[in-house]
Amino acid sequence: MYEWIKALHVIAIIAWMAGLLYLPRLYVYHCGAEPGSSLDETLKVMERRLLRAIMNPSMLVSWVLGLWAAYELNAWADGWFHIKLTLVVGLTISHMVMASHRKRFLAGENLKSDRYFRVLNEIPTVLMIAIVILVIVKPF
């Protein structure tokens, strides 16, 4: 059963990461869209669908299956796992920040620049690299 849990966990993570990397890119484009324009409305739909149909479910599945896998492996006793878990909390916070920006775009109240969203796009990348190294190398 563990191999299935792990496979589904990795699939969910890939979907979640795709969203975490793509949503800020949509926001970069959204910064240049005239409020009320066709592009503005299209981006609002794309952002909502990405967040609700892909990112939220895949985040939830990643968490549930990740904790289940950790239980199966007894990973709670390993130092690398505690650091990984902390970094996954960071990914979750990043997800929540991105979701809050969607609400601002929806209300026409975005005050952030495209540069801000370009930097925001790098945070999940750095966290993902650290998480993968911890999981594969298990340095602690």
C-alpha positions as CSV (number, residue, x, y, z in Angstrom):
1,M,0.0,0.0,0.0
2,Y,2.9,2.4,0.8
3,E,4.0,2.4,-2.9
4,W,0.6,3.6,-4.0
5,I,0.5,6.2,-1.3
6,K,3.9,7.5,-2.4
7,A,3.0,7.5,-6.1
8,L,-0.3,9.4,-5.6
9,H,1.5,11.8,-3.2
10,V,4.1,12.6,-5.9
11,I,1.4,13.0,-8.6
12,A,-0.4,15.5,-6.2
13,I,2.8,17.4,-5.6
14,I,3.5,17.7,-9.3
15,A,0.0,19.2,-9.8
16,W,0.3,21.5,-6.8
17,M,3.8,22.7,-7.9
18,A,2.6,23.3,-11.4
19,G,-0.1,25.6,-10.0
20,L,2.3,27.3,-7.5
21,L,4.6,28.1,-10.4
22,Y,1.9,29.1,-12.9
23,L,-0.4,31.3,-10.8
24,P,2.1,34.1,-10.1
25,R,2.9,34.1,-13.9
26,L,-0.8,34.8,-14.5
27,Y,-0.6,37.6,-12.0
28,V,2.3,39.1,-13.9
29,Y,0.1,39.2,-17.0
30,H,-2.9,40.4,-14.9
31,C,-0.9,43.4,-13.7
32,G,-0.8,44.7,-17.3
33,A,-4.5,44.1,-18.0
34,E,-6.9,47.0,-18.0
35,P,-9.5,46.5,-15.3
36,G,-12.8,45.4,-16.8
37,S,-11.1,44.4,-20.1
38,S,-11.6,41.1,-21.9
39,L,-8.0,40.1,-20.8
40,D,-8.8,41.0,-17.2
41,E,-11.9,38.9,-17.2
42,T,-10.2,36.0,-18.9
43,L,-7.4,36.0,-16.3
44,K,-9.8,36.1,-13.5
45,V,-11.5,32.9,-14.8
46,M,-8.1,31.2,-15.4
47,E,-6.8,32.1,-11.9
48,R,-10.0,30.9,-10.2
49,R,-10.0,27.6,-12.1
50,L,-6.3,27.0,-11.5
51,L,-6.7,27.6,-7.8
52,R,-10.0,25.8,-7.2
53,A,-9.8,22.9,-9.6
54,I,-6.1,22.1,-9.4
55,M,-4.1,23.8,-6.6
56,N,-6.5,23.5,-3.7
57,P,-7.4,19.8,-4.3
58,S,-3.8,18.8,-5.0
59,M,-2.5,20.6,-1.9
60,L,-5.0,18.8,0.2
61,V,-4.1,15.4,-1.3
62,S,-0.4,16.2,-0.9
63,W,-0.8,16.9,2.7
64,V,-3.0,13.9,3.5
65,L,-0.9,11.4,1.6
66,G,2.3,12.9,2.8
67,L,1.3,12.6,6.4
68,W,0.1,9.1,5.8
69,A,3.4,8.2,4.1
70,A,5.3,9.7,7.0
71,Y,3.3,7.6,9.4
72,E,4.0,4.4,7.3
73,L,7.8,5.2,7.3
74,N,7.9,6.4,10.9
75,A,9.6,9.5,9.4
76,W,8.6,11.5,12.5
77,A,11.8,10.3,14.1
78,D,14.0,11.7,11.4
79,G,15.5,15.2,11.4
80,W,15.2,15.7,7.6
81,F,11.5,15.1,7.9
82,H,11.0,17.9,10.4
83,I,12.8,20.3,8.1
84,K,10.8,19.1,5.1
85,L,7.6,19.5,7.0
86,T,8.6,23.1,7.9
87,L,9.3,23.8,4.2
88,V,6.0,22.3,3.1
89,V,4.3,24.6,5.6
90,G,6.2,27.4,3.7
91,L,4.7,26.1,0.4
92,T,1.2,26.2,2.0
93,I,1.7,29.7,3.2
94,S,2.9,30.7,-0.3
95,H,-0.3,29.1,-1.6
96,M,-2.4,31.1,0.8
97,V,-0.7,34.3,-0.1
98,M,-1.3,33.6,-3.8
99,A,-5.0,32.9,-3.1
100,S,-5.3,36.2,-1.3
101,H,-3.9,38.0,-4.3
102,R,-6.5,36.4,-6.5
103,K,-9.2,37.9,-4.3
104,R,-7.6,41.3,-4.7
105,F,-7.5,41.0,-8.5
106,L,-11.1,39.8,-8.5
107,A,-12.1,43.0,-6.5
108,G,-9.9,45.2,-8.8
109,E,-7.8,46.1,-5.8
110,N,-4.3,44.8,-6.7
111,L,-1.6,47.1,-5.6
112,K,1.4,44.9,-6.3
113,S,3.7,45.2,-9.4
114,D,4.6,42.6,-11.9
115,R,8.1,42.5,-10.4
116,Y,6.6,41.5,-7.0
117,F,4.8,38.6,-8.7
118,R,8.0,37.6,-10.5
119,V,9.8,37.4,-7.1
120,L,6.8,35.6,-5.6
121,N,7.2,33.0,-8.3
122,E,10.6,32.1,-7.1
123,I,9.7,31.2,-3.5
124,P,8.0,27.8,-4.4
125,T,10.9,27.0,-6.6
126,V,13.5,27.4,-3.9
127,L,11.3,25.5,-1.4
128,M,10.8,22.7,-3.8
129,I,14.5,22.3,-4.5
130,A,15.2,22.1,-0.7
131,I,12.4,19.6,-0.2
132,V,13.6,17.3,-3.0
133,I,17.1,17.4,-1.7
134,L,15.9,16.6,1.9
135,V,13.7,13.7,0.6
136,I,16.3,12.1,-1.7
137,V,19.6,12.8,0.3
138,K,18.1,12.6,3.8
139,P,21.1,14.5,5.2
140,F,20.0,14.4,8.9
